[in-house]
Amino acid sequence: MASPKKLSHLVLQTNRRPEMIEWYCTVLGAELLYENKFIAFISYDDEHHRVAFIDPGPLADKAPSEGKTARAGGEVGLHHVAFTFGSLGELADHYVELKGQGIRPHRCVNHGVTTSMYFYDPDRNQVELLVDNFATAAEGQNYMRRRSATDKNPVGIDFDPDELVARVRNGLKIEDLVEINA
């Protein structure tokens, strides 16, 4: 059986379409390609649309997540969506740009296979911005295969994003991040 060659797009149902469009365009460096009173499409690359927003009319808000962490969301549904950057430097620079606009991650984790920053969009959906910690997909898959069900820390190690930026600017290499979580 054939497998898909890529993930095409994400569609979010919202009653905060203008805020969502602005937030995702800012966070992803995307542009609005089309919008009418019911739907909008944005893209950050050569795809005709990567994220769409539909507004079908009144919707209930997500349950508040006070006291809950990204590890245990407390409700069924999509936990998060993730977007990969091309390098550790790009992720660090993007974090600095977003921080300057008042957009800060609620959690940052070195998962071993990725270095990730988690944000909430205006509807409280989680968005992960990440960089792969391996040069090739095969190396990342091999790392995952070596993981054990008895690993002491299967989720990863939390980190301070400002400290990461400083370390990147002082020459931190992506392969050093794998060793931290090994």
C-alpha positions in Angstrom: 0.0 0.0 0.0 1.3 3.5 -0.9 2.0 6.0 1.9 1.4 9.8 1.6 4.5 11.7 0.5 3.8 14.7 2.8 1.4 16.2 5.3 -0.5 18.8 3.2 -2.4 21.1 5.5 -4.1 21.7 8.8 -7.7 23.1 9.1 -8.7 24.8 12.4 -12.4 25.6 13.2 -12.6 28.8 15.1 -14.7 31.8 16.0 -11.5 33.9 16.3 -10.5 33.8 12.7 -8.9 37.3 12.4 -6.8 36.6 15.6 -5.9 33.1 14.4 -4.8 34.4 10.9 -2.6 37.1 12.5 -1.1 34.7 15.0 -0.3 31.9 12.6 1.0 34.4 9.9 3.3 35.9 12.6 4.4 32.6 14.2 5.0 30.7 10.9 6.1 33.6 8.7 3.1 32.9 6.5 0.9 35.0 4.3 -2.8 35.1 3.8 -3.6 33.8 0.3 -7.4 33.8 0.3 -10.2 34.8 2.6 -14.0 35.1 2.5 -16.5 35.3 5.4 -16.3 31.6 6.1 -12.8 30.4 5.4 -9.2 31.7 5.1 -6.0 30.0 3.7 -2.4 30.8 4.6 0.9 29.3 3.5 4.6 29.8 4.4 6.1 27.8 1.5 5.2 26.7 -2.0 2.1 24.8 -0.9 -1.2 26.4 -2.0 -2.3 26.3 1.6 -0.7 24.9 4.8 -3.2 26.1 7.4 -6.9 27.0 6.9 -9.4 28.5 9.3 -13.1 27.9 9.1 -15.7 29.8 11.0 -19.0 27.9 10.9 -20.8 30.0 13.5 -20.8 30.0 17.3 -18.5 27.3 18.9 -17.8 26.5 22.5 -14.3 27.5 23.8 -11.8 24.8 24.8 -11.9 23.9 28.5 -9.3 26.0 30.5 -6.1 24.1 31.2 -5.1 25.7 34.4 -3.2 23.3 36.6 -2.6 21.0 33.6 0.6 20.6 31.7 1.4 19.7 28.1 2.1 16.2 29.4 -1.5 15.6 30.6 -3.9 17.8 28.6 -7.1 16.6 30.4 -9.3 16.4 27.3 -9.6 14.3 24.2 -8.7 15.7 20.7 -5.7 16.9 18.9 -2.8 17.6 21.4 -0.7 19.7 19.1 0.6 20.4 15.6 4.3 20.7 14.9 6.4 22.7 12.4 10.0 22.0 11.7 12.7 24.6 11.1 15.8 24.0 9.0 18.4 24.6 11.7 18.9 25.2 15.4 20.0 28.8 14.5 16.7 29.4 12.6 14.7 28.1 15.6 16.7 30.3 18.0 16.3 33.4 15.8 12.6 32.8 15.3 12.1 32.5 19.1 13.9 35.8 19.6 11.6 37.5 16.9 8.4 36.0 18.4 9.5 37.0 22.0 10.0 40.6 20.7 6.4 40.5 19.6 5.1 39.2 22.9 4.7 35.6 21.8 6.4 33.2 24.2 6.4 29.5 24.5 4.7 27.9 27.5 7.1 25.0 27.5 10.5 24.1 25.9 11.7 20.5 25.8 14.7 18.7 24.3 13.0 15.4 23.4 16.3 13.9 22.2 15.0 13.4 18.7 13.9 17.1 18.5 14.4 20.4 20.3 11.0 21.9 20.7 9.1 25.0 21.8 5.4 24.8 22.6 3.1 27.8 22.1 -0.7 28.4 22.5 -2.5 30.0 19.7 -5.5 32.3 20.4 -7.9 29.3 20.6 -5.5 27.5 23.1 -4.4 24.9 20.5 -0.8 23.9 21.1 1.7 24.6 18.3 5.2 23.1 18.5 8.1 24.8 16.7 11.0 22.4 16.5 14.3 21.4 14.9 15.3 17.8 14.3 18.4 16.9 16.4 19.7 14.5 13.7 21.2 15.1 10.3 19.1 12.5 8.7 15.6 11.0 9.2 17.2 7.5 9.4 19.4 8.7 12.4 16.3 10.0 14.1 14.4 6.8 13.6 17.3 4.7 14.9 17.4 6.9 18.0 13.6 6.3 18.5 14.1 2.5 18.1 16.8 2.5 20.8 14.5 4.0 23.3 13.3 1.7 26.0 9.9 1.6 27.7 11.8 1.9 31.0 13.6 5.1 30.0 13.8 7.4 33.1 12.7 10.4 31.0 10.8 9.4 27.9 9.4 12.9 27.3 12.7 14.9 27.5 14.4 17.7 29.4 12.9 21.1 29.8 15.1 24.0 28.9 15.2 27.8 29.1 14.8 29.3 25.6 16.9 32.3 26.4 19.8 30.1 27.6 19.5 28.0 24.4 19.7 31.2 22.3 22.9 32.2 24.2 24.4 28.7 23.8 23.6 28.7 20.0 25.2 32.1 19.6 28.3 30.7 21.4 28.6 27.8 19.0 26.3 25.1 20.3 25.9 22.4 17.6 22.8 20.4 17.1 24.6 17.1 17.7 25.4 18.3 21.2 21.7 18.4 22.0 21.4 14.7 21.4 24.1 13.9 24.0 22.3 16.0 26.6 19.2 13.8 26.5 21.0 10.4 25.9 
